[in-house]
Amino acid sequence: MVVIFGKKKIKKKDIDQELLKEIRKLKSDWESLNNIIEHSVEPSDEGLVDLALVKAKYFYLLREARWRGINALS
């Protein structure tokens, strides 16, 4: 991290790593919620909303990663 005129300048590589970390976390959350919903007799509306929200965030960040030209191997 570089400090310029009292402000921290964040490197692109650091942001990319944070993005990949968040994508992995959201994928895990999505799979976990999806598993719970699939095994529920009658899933709650709140659970379905949470699942839809996590799924939307996950796909948004995947599009962001694709736009930035990063992948898990970089």
Residue frames as a rotation matrix with the C-alpha (Angstrom) as fourth column:
MET 1
0.584 0.812 0.000 0.00
0.812 -0.584 0.000 0.00
0.000 0.000 -1.000 0.00
VAL 2
-0.501 -0.742 0.445 1.37
0.762 -0.622 -0.180 3.40
0.410 0.249 0.877 -0.98
VAL 3
0.280 0.552 -0.785 0.68
0.812 -0.572 -0.112 6.59
-0.512 -0.606 -0.609 0.99
ILE 4
-0.504 -0.366 0.782 0.39
0.753 -0.629 0.191 9.77
0.423 0.685 0.593 -1.05
PHE 5
-0.632 0.189 0.751 -0.27
-0.222 -0.973 0.059 13.15
0.742 -0.129 0.657 0.60
GLY 6
-0.762 0.255 0.596 -1.65
-0.621 -0.023 -0.784 11.54
-0.187 -0.967 0.176 3.74
LYS 7
0.401 0.915 -0.039 -4.07
-0.874 0.370 -0.316 9.30
-0.274 0.161 0.948 1.85
LYS 8
-0.296 -0.447 0.844 -3.69
-0.185 0.894 0.408 5.58
-0.937 -0.035 -0.347 1.36
LYS 9
-0.022 0.227 -0.974 -3.54
-1.000 -0.020 0.018 4.46
-0.015 0.974 0.227 -2.24
ILE 10
0.230 0.211 0.950 -4.90
-0.347 0.930 -0.123 0.96
-0.909 -0.302 0.287 -2.61
LYS 11
-0.730 -0.588 -0.347 -3.35
-0.558 0.221 0.800 -1.20
-0.394 0.778 -0.490 -5.29
LYS 12
0.047 0.753 -0.656 -5.50
-0.962 0.211 0.173 -2.89
0.269 0.623 0.734 -7.93
LYS 13
-0.444 -0.298 -0.845 -4.07
-0.197 0.953 -0.232 -6.26
0.874 0.064 -0.482 -6.96
ASP 14
-0.996 0.085 0.023 -5.28
-0.011 0.135 -0.991 -5.83
-0.087 -0.987 -0.134 -3.36
ILE 15
-0.304 0.941 -0.151 -8.78
-0.838 -0.339 -0.427 -4.91
-0.453 -0.003 0.891 -4.54
ASP 16
-0.019 0.250 -0.968 -8.84
-0.780 0.602 0.171 -7.88
0.625 0.758 0.183 -6.91
GLN 17
-0.786 -0.330 -0.523 -7.88
0.036 0.819 -0.572 -10.24
0.617 -0.469 -0.632 -4.08
GLU 18
-0.826 0.551 0.117 -10.63
-0.278 -0.218 -0.936 -8.83
-0.490 -0.805 0.333 -1.85
LEU 19
-0.072 0.817 -0.572 -13.11
-0.994 -0.103 -0.021 -9.28
-0.076 0.568 0.820 -4.69
LEU 20
-0.244 -0.092 -0.965 -12.13
-0.425 0.905 0.021 -12.93
0.872 0.415 -0.260 -5.17
LYS 21
-0.981 -0.123 -0.149 -12.34
0.086 0.413 -0.907 -13.52
0.173 -0.903 -0.394 -1.42
GLU 22
-0.545 0.839 -0.001 -15.85
-0.602 -0.391 -0.696 -12.04
-0.584 -0.379 0.718 -1.30
ILE 23
-0.016 0.508 -0.862 -16.94
-0.920 0.330 0.211 -14.12
0.391 0.796 0.462 -4.32
ARG 24
-0.610 -0.277 -0.742 -15.77
-0.060 0.950 -0.306 -17.31
0.790 -0.142 -0.596 -2.60
LYS 25
-0.963 0.270 0.024 -17.60
-0.032 -0.026 -0.999 -16.33
-0.269 -0.962 0.034 0.61
LEU 26
-0.267 0.919 -0.292 -20.84
-0.876 -0.357 -0.325 -15.56
-0.403 0.169 0.900 -1.24
LYS 27
-0.171 0.168 -0.971 -20.65
-0.669 0.703 0.240 -18.84
0.723 0.691 -0.008 -3.15
SER 28
-0.873 -0.190 -0.449 -20.29
0.182 0.727 -0.662 -20.72
0.452 -0.660 -0.600 0.12
ASP 29
-0.775 0.631 -0.019 -23.20
-0.297 -0.391 -0.871 -18.78
-0.557 -0.670 0.491 1.65
TRP 30
-0.158 0.725 -0.671 -25.34
-0.987 -0.090 0.134 -19.42
0.037 0.683 0.729 -1.43
GLU 31
-0.393 -0.057 -0.918 -24.63
-0.301 0.951 0.070 -23.17
0.869 0.304 -0.391 -1.39
SER 32
-0.978 0.004 -0.210 -25.34
0.199 0.335 -0.921 -23.35
0.067 -0.942 -0.328 2.34
LEU 33
-0.546 0.824 -0.151 -28.65
-0.566 -0.495 -0.659 -21.47
-0.618 -0.274 0.737 2.08
ASN 34
-0.152 0.464 -0.873 -29.66
-0.919 0.258 0.298 -23.42
0.364 0.847 0.387 -1.00
ASN 35
-0.714 -0.178 -0.678 -29.01
0.000 0.967 -0.253 -26.70
0.700 -0.181 -0.690 0.84
ILE 36
-0.911 0.404 -0.079 -31.15
0.062 -0.055 -0.997 -25.55
-0.407 -0.913 0.025 3.79
ILE 37
-0.303 0.832 -0.465 -33.98
-0.852 -0.455 -0.258 -24.43
-0.426 0.318 0.847 1.49
GLU 38
-0.305 0.139 -0.942 -33.89
-0.698 0.640 0.321 -27.70
0.647 0.756 -0.098 -0.49
HIS 39
-0.747 -0.052 -0.663 -34.16
0.288 0.873 -0.393 -29.77
0.599 -0.484 -0.638 2.69
SER 40
-0.866 0.496 0.069 -36.92
-0.340 -0.482 -0.808 -27.65
-0.367 -0.723 0.586 4.20
VAL 41
-0.497 0.792 0.354 -40.47
0.781 0.587 -0.215 -28.95
-0.378 0.169 -0.910 4.13
GLU 42
0.617 0.664 0.423 -41.85
0.762 -0.638 -0.110 -25.43
0.197 0.390 -0.900 3.83
PRO 43
-0.466 -0.885 -0.001 -39.12
0.863 -0.454 -0.220 -22.79
0.194 -0.103 0.976 3.39
SER 44
0.164 0.489 -0.856 -39.85
0.674 -0.689 -0.265 -19.42
-0.720 -0.534 -0.443 4.96
ASP 45
0.868 0.196 0.456 -40.27
0.472 -0.611 -0.635 -16.29
0.154 0.767 -0.623 2.89
GLU 46
0.781 -0.623 -0.041 -37.33
-0.517 -0.682 0.517 -14.74
-0.350 -0.383 -0.855 4.73
GLY 47
0.082 -0.759 0.646 -35.11
0.065 0.651 0.756 -17.69
-0.995 -0.020 0.103 3.79
LEU 48
0.352 0.124 0.928 -36.11
0.892 0.257 -0.373 -17.42
-0.284 0.958 -0.020 0.14
VAL 49
0.989 -0.015 0.149 -35.40
0.027 -0.961 -0.277 -13.68
0.148 0.278 -0.949 0.14
ASP 50
0.487 -0.865 0.123 -31.99
-0.487 -0.152 0.860 -14.26
-0.725 -0.479 -0.495 1.76
LEU 51
0.054 -0.433 0.900 -31.19
0.538 0.772 0.339 -16.88
-0.841 0.466 0.275 -0.88
ALA 52
0.658 0.263 0.706 -32.20
0.750 -0.310 -0.584 -14.56
0.066 0.914 -0.401 -3.72
LEU 53
0.949 -0.312 -0.032 -30.13
-0.300 -0.932 0.204 -11.72
-0.094 -0.184 -0.978 -2.24
VAL 54
0.211 -0.913 0.350 -26.98
-0.246 0.298 0.923 -13.83
-0.946 -0.280 -0.161 -1.85
LYS 55
0.151 -0.088 0.985 -27.42
0.803 0.592 -0.070 -15.20
-0.576 0.801 0.160 -5.37
ALA 56
0.890 0.233 0.391 -27.82
0.426 -0.731 -0.533 -11.70
0.162 0.641 -0.750 -6.84
LYS 57
0.734 -0.677 -0.055 -24.72
-0.530 -0.621 0.577 -10.42
-0.425 -0.394 -0.815 -5.01
TYR 58
0.103 -0.704 0.703 -22.70
0.159 0.710 0.687 -13.44
-0.982 0.041 0.184 -6.15
PHE 59
0.295 0.055 0.954 -23.57
0.925 0.232 -0.299 -12.99
-0.238 0.971 0.018 -9.82
TYR 60
0.996 0.019 0.085 -23.00
0.036 -0.978 -0.207 -9.23
0.079 0.209 -0.975 -9.62
LEU 61
0.471 -0.880 0.062 -19.50
-0.548 -0.237 0.802 -9.76
-0.691 -0.412 -0.594 -8.26
LEU 62
0.071 -0.407 0.911 -18.81
0.566 0.768 0.300 -12.43
-0.822 0.494 0.285 -10.89
ARG 63
0.708 0.229 0.668 -19.70
0.695 -0.394 -0.601 -9.89
0.126 0.890 -0.438 -13.60
GLU 64
0.910 -0.414 -0.019 -17.47
-0.390 -0.870 0.301 -7.33
-0.141 -0.267 -0.953 -11.89
ALA 65
0.189 -0.873 0.449 -14.57
-0.142 0.428 0.893 -9.81
-0.972 -0.233 -0.043 -11.82
ARG 66
0.227 -0.055 0.972 -15.09
0.868 0.464 -0.177 -10.64
-0.441 0.884 0.153 -15.50
TRP 67
0.927 0.162 0.339 -15.17
0.307 -0.846 -0.437 -6.92
0.216 0.509 -0.833 -16.36
ARG 68
0.703 -0.707 0.076 -11.94
-0.602 -0.534 0.593 -6.37
-0.379 -0.463 -0.801 -14.40
GLY 69
0.511 -0.486 -0.709 -10.34
-0.554 0.445 -0.704 -9.33
0.657 0.752 -0.042 -16.20
ILE 70
-0.454 -0.660 0.598 -9.52
-0.888 0.278 -0.367 -11.35
0.076 -0.698 -0.712 -13.09
ASN 71
0.476 0.572 -0.668 -10.04
-0.380 0.819 0.430 -14.97
0.793 0.049 0.608 -12.21
ALA 72
0.969 -0.007 0.245 -9.16
-0.227 0.354 0.908 -17.32
-0.093 -0.935 0.341 -9.36
LEU 73
0.617 -0.776 0.129 -5.79
0.787 0.611 -0.086 -18.13
-0.013 0.155 0.988 -10.93
SER 74
0.317 -0.523 0.791 -4.52
0.299 -0.736 -0.607 -14.54
0.900 0.429 -0.077 -11.05
